[in-house]
């Protein structure tokens, strides 16, 4: 059985999300704009990109940076919240940075849109920073509250572009190193060639490969990678 129910203990903790560790690829200008945001109270940024492009990583990286500067930051993952959790957007105006992830999840929901609209206004009045992410660009979101759309359009709108293959390989290498093991060039190239090409899917494959190797005490080789990808394909069916 490839996927053992036994969950191995991690050999080392994952590294915190840091801006300097982000593989920029074609997104150097976006990263520079986010760095400037840290020094600009009252700034607002709308960040959009496909799943796995690094939005969540960057939101958490900016929160960490603010905290290391002795500031206060809050990260909110909308896709993980229940429908009735709109109160989570209250009382955030006293923070130095608020990061709201996955706006597309609540687009079209009147209660969430109104809550975010008022949250935006309170944060702006208090000169706080607001960073919002979405898989869709602002013009493609089905936002029913015109006032919210206009507020979101006030700040910078930054697109995260897809990474080239060489950059994806670098991300895979960095992710495996953070898990505490080195992934050979051959295995990384095999994953890129034979698996879904989105970064989120590739990193899930690395996580699974790591777990299977630890659980079954096997070396990470192309044959093992092939088994893991086949098992993952079967689970999706």
N, C-alpha and C positions, 0 to 999 in steps of 0.2 A: 504493500500500500504506500503510494508516494506521499500523500498528505496525511501524516500522522496526527492523531488528536492531541498528542503531547506537544505543548508549546514550550520551546526552549527559552531559557533565560538569555537576555541580550548580553553580549560580551562587553559592550560599552554603551553609554547613553548616546542618543543622537545629539548632534551639535545643534545649538540654537541657530535660528534663521538669521543670517547676517547679510547686510547689503554687499560687503566686500566679497562674499562667497557666491554671489549670484552671477551666473554665466550670462553676460550681457548680449553677446551676439550682435544682432542688428538693433538692439534696444539701448545703446549707450546714452542717447539723448533722454530717454525716459528715466533711466536711473539717475542721471544728473539732475533732472527736474525734481525727482523725489528727494534727492539730497538737499536741494535748495529749500524744499518745503520745510525741512527740519529747522531751518533758520528764519522762517517767515511766519510769525503768528498771524492767524486770520486767513491762512491759505486754504484753498479747497481744490482737490484733484479728483477727477473721474477717470478711473483706469479700466480699460476694457481689453479683452483678449479671449481666445478660445480656451476650452478646458485644458488644464495642464500647462498653460503658458507661464505660470509663475506668479499669478496675482496673489494667491493666499500667502505664498512665501514672502512676497514683498510687503504685504500689509503687516505680517508678523515681524519682519525685519525692522520696519520703521517703528513699531511699538517698542521693540527691544532697544533701539537706538535712543528713543526718547527716555526710556526708563534708565538707561545708563548715563544719561545726562541729568539724572535726578528729577525728571519730569514724570507725569502721570499719563498713561495711555490705556486704551481699552479696545479690544478686538471683538467684533460681533459677527458670527457666522450665521447669516439669515437662513441658510438651507438646513441648519441644525435646530432651529427654533420651532416650537409648535405654533399653530395658527394664532393662538390667543396670547402670545408673548410680547405684544406690542409695547408693554410697559418697560421692556428692556431698553427702549430708546429715551427714557426719561432720566433726568439727573446727570446727563453726560457733559453738560456745558462747562463744568468746572475743570475738566481734564485738558491736558495740553494737546492730546491727539486722540481722535476717535476714528477707528477703521471699521467700515461696514462692508462685509464681503458678500458677494452674490446677490446684487440688487435685482437681477432678472427674476429671482425666485418670487419676489413679492410684487412685481410690476402688475398693475391691474387690480390689486387688492386695496380697496378704499381705506380701510382702517390702517394698514401699514403705510400707505402713501401719506396719509394725513399725519401720522406719527413721525415719519421721517421728515416731512416738511417742517413741522414745528421744531423737531430736533435740530435741523439745519439752521433755522432762524436763531435758536438759542445759542448754538455754538458760534455762529457768525457774530452775534452781538457780544459774546464774551471773548472774541478774538482767538478762539480755539482753532485748531487745524482739523479738517475733515477729509478723509481719504475713502472713497467709495469705489468698489469694483463691480464689474458685470461681465458676463460672457458676450453680451451684445453692446454695440455702440449706442449712445444715448438716443439717436434718431430712430433706432430699430426697436426700442423698448415700448411695450404697450402700456405706457403710463397714462392713467385716466385723469390725474390731477394736473391741470396745466401749470399751476403755480409751482408744483414740485419740479416739473420739467424745466421751467425757467430758472429756478434756483440751481439745479444741477448744471445748467449751461453757463453759469457765471464764472466758474473756475476753469482750470486747465482740463482738457480732455486728451488723454494720452493712450494711444494704442500699443499694445504689446504684440510685436510681430513674431511669427513662428521662427524657431531656430533652424539653422542649417544642420545637416547631419553631423558635421564635425563638432558643433556646439552641443548637440544632443548626446554624443559620445562623452563629451566632457562632463555634462550633467550626470550621466550614469556613473562615471568614474567617481565624481565627488560624492554622490549619494551612497555608493557602496563603501567608500572610505569612511563616511560618517557612521555607517553601520558596523565598521570595524573589520572590514576585509577588502582585499584588492581583487578587482575583477579584471581578468586578462583582456587584452585587445581583441582576441579571437571571440571570446564570449560576448563582449559588448557589441561587436559587429554582428554576431549571430542574432542577438536580441533585436537589434535595429532592423535587420533584414527580414526576420521571420515573425515579428510580432507587430501589433498595432503601433502606429508611429507617433501617436500622441504621447507627450511626456508623462502624463498621469498614468497611462497604461504601461509604459516602459518602466516607470519607477515601481509600480505595483509588481511587475514581473521580477524586478531586482529584489524586492522585499520577500516575495514568495521563494525565489531561488535561495536566498540567504537562509530562510527558515527551514526549507527542505534539507539543505546541506547540513545544517546544525543538527536537526532532528535525526537524520539518518546517517550522520557522521560520514558524509561523502565529500570528495573534492568537487569544487565547482568547475565543471568542464562543459564542453559543447553537448555531449550526450545527456548530461544532467539537465542542461538548459532546454534541450529538446523535449525531455520528459515533462519538465515543469510547464512549458508552453502548451504542450498537448493536453495536460491535465487541466490547465486554466481554460482552454478552449472547450473541453468537455463540460466543465462547470457552468459555462455561459449558455450552453445548449439546453 
